[in-house]
Amino acid sequence: MTPKTTLKAIASGLASVLVVLSLGLPANAASCEATRPLSRATVTNDSLEQGVSLTRYSFQAGEGNSSPYESRFTVTKSNLNYTTLTPTTAPYLRDQSQLSLAQGVSALVHVNGDFFDFSSRMPYSAIARGSQLTYSPQVRSKVIGIRSVTASSKTGVLKSSIVKSSGKNFTIYGLNLPVLTGSKTIAYSSAFASSVLPAAAASILVVSGKVKTVYQRGTTIRPSSGYVFSAVGSAATNLKKLKVGATFSYRPPVGRIPQLSRDYLTSSGTITNSAGTVLASISA
């Protein structure tokens, strides 16, 4: 799998290409029971690809809810630069295994959802095909959708840029990314989420467009100003050759990431935010 498709969140339900999940259910939909305190659960943590962490909360029978069965829910954390959100659906009025839906798109993580009332067999979620709504509830309700938004130094940016210095071209593969692998160079600023940078074979500190420090064995210290450029593999060899004072002009790239958005759906099928502004870029 490519980095951009390493993690996929899957939602299943009605027969449509894309589904917008409705948070406002009608009166005849099954009611939900609040999860009991997490302190009752057994917690396990796993590390997946591309810096993804997966946390499982497992409850013994009767501990998570009033059900006589054991229960579990999972929480996953990842950098959205490495995340692809792919809604998938079962045929209309038919059930389909969550496992088969997830396997159909090689998902690492999936989210389950029942999108129609089993009594009336009518959907209580909005349905979209090709970013166009084809069904919506009769009343204004909250919805969850996927939107593409501009990445920032806080979210990290997975996009390459070229820096020329000392007669050589240096490819910078991204800004503030949590994973540094292969023969690559990544830029890090004070906005990086962790106070500790990924381990590197070589690093340089650049302030005001000039190389201030060369770390022959790399550094894990997050910069308070300027940028730290960290490299591994063959990219580290070229970085070590730079001299203090050399010009190194870096312009942060512009990239986009997926975002789960909680918005509102009107009875006419128009999606708006809490201020009433119409949103046209929602994709699922």
N, C-alpha and C positions, 0 to 999 in steps of 0.2 A: 504494500500500500504506500502511496505517496504521503508526505507529511500532512498535506491539506485534507487527507481523507482518513487520518488515523483514528479519529474518534467520531462516532455518529450517534446521535440521539434519535430514537425511533418512536413514533407514536402511531398506533393503529386504530382503526375504526371503520368508517363508512367507505363505500366505493367511490373514490375520487382520487385525482392525482395528488392534490394537496388538501390538508385539513387545517382549519383554524379551530382550536379547542375553545369551547365556551365555558367560562367560569360561572356563569349564572344559569342554574338548572331550573326547569319548571317544577311546579309543585308535585307533579306525579312522578318525578324522578326519584330513584332510591336515595335516601338520606345517608350521609357519611358520619362515621364516628371518629372523634378526635383521637389522635395517637396519644398514648399515655407518656409520662416523663421518660426521656431517653436514658435516665439513670438506671432504669430497669433492664436495659438491653445489654447484650454482650457485644462489644465493639471490636471489629477487626479492620486492619488497613492493608491495602495492597498498592504497589507501584506498577503502573502500566507503561506503555510506550509514550514517548514524547513528553515526559514529565507529568503524566496524568496520575492522579491519586484516586483510589476507590475505597470508600468507607462503607462497611456493612453494619447495620444495627439489627441484631437478631433478638427476638423476644420469645421466651418460653410460652407455652399454651396459657392463655388468660392474662399474660403480662402486658402485651401490646394493646389489646382490646378485649372485648367480651367474647370473642370467638374461642372455641375449644381447641383451636389449632395453633401451631407455632406461626409466627409472622416475622417478616423481615422487610426492611427497605434500605436502599443504598443511596449514597451521595457521591457524586463524582466531581472532581475539580480539574480543570485543564485550562491551558491558554487558548483563547478562541482563535488564534492564528493557526492552530493545528486542529481545529474542530470543524466538522461538516455536520450540519443539522439536516436530517433527511426524514421528512414525514412519510410514512407508508400506511396503507389502508387495506383492510379486508374488503371483499365484495359486499355490496349493499345488502343489508339484512342477513348477513352470514358472519359467523365467527371464524377466526383464523388464529392458529397458534402464534403466540408472541415470539417463540423461538424461531419459527419458520419465517416470520416477517423480518426479524433481526438478521437471520442468516442470509436472507435474500439480498441484503445490501452490505454484507460483511461487517456488521455493526459490532462494536465493542461494548456499547451501552445502549439500552433501550428504555423507553418510558411507556408504560401501559396506560390505556385509556379506553373506556366504553362510551361510545358517542351516540348511542340511540337508546331510547326508552324501550325496555323489553316488553312492556305491557302494550303500548300503543304502536310499537315498531316504527315510530317516527324519530328522526334525528333531533337532538337538542343542541347540536353544534352547528356552526357555520361550515360550509363546504366551499372550497375554491378549486378551480381548474386553471392552470396556467396563469396564476396571480389574479384571476377574475372570479369574484364571488358568484356561485351558482345557487346557493341556498343560504338563508339566514333566519334566525328565530324571529318571531313576531314582535318581540319587545327588545328594547335597548339592553344590552348585556355586555359584560366584560369578556374579552377574548385574549388568547395568547397567540402570537404569530412570530414569524421569523423575518427580520429586517437586516439589510446590509448597511452597516454604518462605518464611518471613518475611524480607522485605528489611531491610537495616540501613543505617546511615550509610556503612559501608564498601562495600557493594554498590551504593548509590544507591537511591533510592525514586522511582518514577514514579507519583505520585499528587498530586492538587491539594488545596490547603487555602487558606482565606481568612484574611487578617490585616486588621483594622481599625485605621487610624491616621490621625489628623488629619482625621477625618470622611469618609475614603474607604476603599473596600474594595480590597485588593490580592490578586490571585490568584497564589499561589505554586505553580508547576506541578510541583515535585518537589525532591528533595534530592540534592545531589552527583551530578548527571547530567552526562555528558561532552559533551552537545550543547546549545547555546543558540541557538535559531533562532526566527523568527517574532516576534510581539509577546508575548513571555513573560518571566516572572521566575522564576529558579531560585535556591534557597538553597544555600550552600556552607559546609561546616564544616572543621575541621582533619582530618577523616577522609577528605577527598576524595583519590582515588588519586594525583593529580598535584600537584606543588608549584605549578603554574601553572594558574590558572583560565581557562575559555574567555573570549575577548574579549567585552566588553560595551560598550553605549553609555552606561550609567550603573550605578552600584553604591552600596550603603550598607553600612556596618559596624554591626551591632547587637550590643551586649553587655549582658547582664542586662536584656533587654527594652527598651532605650533606643537610639536612633540615636546612634552615637558619631561617625561620619564619613560625609560625603556625597561621593562621587566623581562629579563632573559628567561626566567622560569615561570612567568605569568603572575597574575595577582587575582585575589578573590575579594579585594576591597572595593566596595561601591564608591564611585567618585562623588565628591560633594559639589564639584563644578566640572564643566567640560565633559569629555567622553573617555571611557576606557575601551580600547579595542582589543579584544581577546581572540586568540587563534589557536587552532590545533592542527595536527598533521603538517603537510607541506606549507600551508599558509603561515604557520608559525615561523618557518625558516626565513621568509621574506620580511616578516614583521621585526624580527631580531636585528636585521641589518640597518634599520632606520636609526638616524642619529638625533640626539637631542637638539632641538632648534629647527629641525626640518619642517617644512610646510606640509600640513595635512588638513586640507579643507573638506569638511564633511557636512553635507546637507541631509538631514533626516528624510527618509522616503515617505511617500504618502501611500497608505494601503487601506484595505477594508477588511472588516471581520463580521461574522454573523452575530445577530443579537436577538434574544428572545424578548419580545415586547408585550407588555400587558396594556391593552388598549380597550376601546369600546366599539361595539358594533350596533349601529342603529337599525331600526326595523326595515329601512329601505336598503340595507346592505352596505352602507357607507361606514368605513372604519375611521374613527377619530381618536385623538388623545384626550386626556382629562380636561384640556382647555377648549375642546371642541374643534380643533384644527383637523381638517380632513387629511388622512395619510394615504398616499398612493403607492408607496414602495414596499408594502408588506407582501411577502411572498408565500406565506403558508399560514 
